[in-house]
Amino acid sequence: MLNFKLPSRPRLTTLLTVSICSTVAVIVLSLLFLVDHFAVDYAKKEAKQRLQQLSWQMRDSLDLVMQKAVGDVSLLAQLSQVKDAKDPKEVGSILDNLQKTFPSYAWIGLANPDGKVFAATHAVLEGQDVSQRPWFKSGKLGLYAGDYHPALLLEKKLPYNADPWRFVDVSIPVLRSDGSSRGIMGVHLSWNWARDLAKNLLAPTDSQYGVEIIVVREDNTVILGPKALEEKKITSQSVELSRSGKTGATEETWADGNSYLTGYSQTGRSKEFPGLKWSILVRQPKEVALQASRQLRHDILLLGSVLGLLLAGIAAILARRLAAPLNELSAAIEKRGKGASGQAIPVVTSFHEAHVLSVILGEMVRNEEQHVLALRKMNEGLESTVAERTREIENKAQELEKALAQQQSTQLRLQAITDNLPSVITYIDAGQRYRFVNAHATSVFGVMPDQMIGKTLEEISGEQAYAVMKPHIQAALQGENISFEMTGIGDNQRNYQYNYIPAKDAAGQVEGFYAMTFDITDRKRVEAMKNEFVSTVSHELRTPLTSINGALKLIVAGVTGEIAPKAKELLTVALRNADRLVRLINDILDIEKIESGNMEFDLKSNPLVPLIKETVAASEAFAEQYGVVMKFEYAGEDLNVKLDRDRFVQVLTNLLSNAIKFSNTGEFVEVLVENKEKTVKVTVADHGSGIPEDFHDKIFQKFSQVDSSNTKKKGGTGLGLNICKTIIEHMHGTIGFHSVAGKGSQFFFELPKE
């Protein structure tokens, strides 16, 4: 039973009627729009085509008259009665006859070479000087067509004309039979013929349809058209289009503010005779041109309205018949809603859909009654279920609170540990924003940790420092472990070491990195003091040691006289130790030069194989002392490598010296050259004692020695390989080794080819 009043709703009959009528109205309006669109478009195209054709007709008519005038003048110039004329009356008679055949020739005359008119129609202007007239001047040069102009000499001598006299000139030089100049033949073509052409073309349409022909001279002056425009300059899109040689029609707004459809073309296209470039415009008001399409729109709207009213009546009748069975079902449902539980849903048979609906509604009502009974039973057990689920939620909430408390405790302990470490420890996410910062950060960045959380590295470090760190940050976010040193920016001139360790998720994707920053200013100061001390001591010892070494060599060589065997043995030991001290000092000085950046490298293109041969040959004497054989063979083409010659020899000599000293007597040391695609690989191989595996990662460190006692016996300093590595890297190469203890070693380096 319904306990509330249903809001008022429109009846189905009304909805159907309104829907059908709306559909009809939309269809009629759509058809009206489409027909109007296409009708207007079609009418516009038809009007443009008609105006374009009129423009062509006017253009062709003007060109034909100009062609006739040129032909007549050319014919007159060829007549023997004219070429060799002596009697002006005879020539005048010929000219009068021509004028009678084409009255638009307002004046025809023959002028002598000095500009005096010799003969003319009706003897007008005979004897007068026309030498300054454009038709005479230009006619002396050849066939000439003069543009539209007012009458000057002839204005008062010609008969009265309703319109002022306006001419178009055609002239040509006349030569006697012997080839000498007879004079200039000229024709003044009255502009009335152009007016008559326009009237004849527009006679059926001009008054009714408002069509106008306009002829525009090259200087934009109207020479034919409405009285309000004649002999005035105009500018329009159609004029510009015709000047470009195009022909067609366009829609444009003229200076009077009205919209016109304008056809356009241009005269004087023929190359057979001199023509005048006139723009021919035929315009019609747009409203007049499209008047028929608007009448069609009105008829369609009227017809659609009548059709819509008719269909609306039919729709109302159909809606009542369709809604009757549905109203019956609706009444039964409303009674059940008001409490009449015994009210059955009637089965209607008016049409298939209503029948199906009534059957389904009856079935739904029966199912509803069954569901209500089932829901009542379910409701009885629902309260106990809700109570049980509530207890479970409370237990989960307590467990979650404990877990959160443990997490907060762990986080506080971690924060306490990191806050007491003497370094800055932070975590930066993939967006380069700080997510964890320990307390020591304040001493480096001058910002409290909570003020750094959420800010970017660039915001905290500053633009200048960030520019230096940016490549290292990007490398860390790509999964690389990064370590670098940097001096502070601005007033902060302390030295820092930065270590970046990538943080990856379960899928192995980098989601940020841990950053540890150490203040190494004191360590750098101690290293600088140590280097300065070593450099000073080395320089102070080098000079006296060199003198002592030289003196011992002279004594041992017997330069000072023969010495006792026991004394010679002691002097030999002293000389060996002096040599070792000299090498140690030289190595220390090289290290100091490299670290201070004072070691110079003269990189030039050098042939590699001859340089290796020279170095091997220079080491053979040293190899003989240890009973070791040197081997180098290379049958390939010579290779050019960009290197510092002296430093290359220093590296190769050091590697050869080590290989010789740690080889057994009778063994051989081999030098190999491998030509790769972009580099050349040089390998020094021996078969000596080799390098223990646990010492491989220290081999290129300063003062590193595999066996200190053995090294002392061999005379090593522990600096040579470190120097070699630094020199090779300065020459843009790489160095490495392979070694197996007890089987020997292979030291190799690669340099880029030239």
Secondary structure as UniProt FT lines:
FT   HELIX           12..78
FT   HELIX           80..83
FT   HELIX           88..101
FT   TURN            103..104
FT   STRAND          105..111
FT   TURN            113..114
FT   STRAND          116..120
FT   HELIX           121..123
FT   TURN            124..127
FT   TURN            131..132
FT   HELIX           134..139
FT   TURN            140..141
FT   STRAND          144..150
FT   TURN            155..157
FT   STRAND          166..175
FT   TURN            177..178
FT   STRAND          181..190
FT   HELIX           192..202
FT   TURN            203..205
FT   HELIX           206..209
FT   STRAND          212..216
FT   TURN            218..219
FT   STRAND          221..224
FT   TURN            227..231
FT   HELIX           237..243
FT   TURN            244..245
FT   STRAND          248..253
FT   TURN            255..256
FT   STRAND          259..266
FT   STRAND          279..285
FT   HELIX           286..289
FT   HELIX           291..337
FT   TURN            338..339
FT   TURN            341..342
FT   HELIX           352..419
FT   STRAND          424..429
FT   TURN            430..431
FT   STRAND          433..437
FT   TURN            439..440
FT   HELIX           441..445
FT   HELIX           449..452
FT   TURN            453..454
FT   HELIX           457..461
FT   HELIX           463..477
FT   TURN            478..479
FT   STRAND          482..487
FT   TURN            490..491
FT   STRAND          495..504
FT   TURN            506..507
FT   STRAND          510..519
FT   HELIX           521..556
FT   TURN            557..560
FT   HELIX           565..596
FT   STRAND          604..607
FT   HELIX           608..625
FT   TURN            626..627
FT   STRAND          629..632
FT   STRAND          640..643
FT   HELIX           645..661
FT   TURN            665..666
FT   STRAND          668..675
FT   STRAND          679..685
FT   HELIX           693..698
FT   TURN            699..700
FT   TURN            702..703
FT   HELIX           708..714
FT   HELIX           720..730
FT   TURN            731..732
FT   STRAND          734..740
FT   TURN            741..743
FT   STRAND          744..753
//
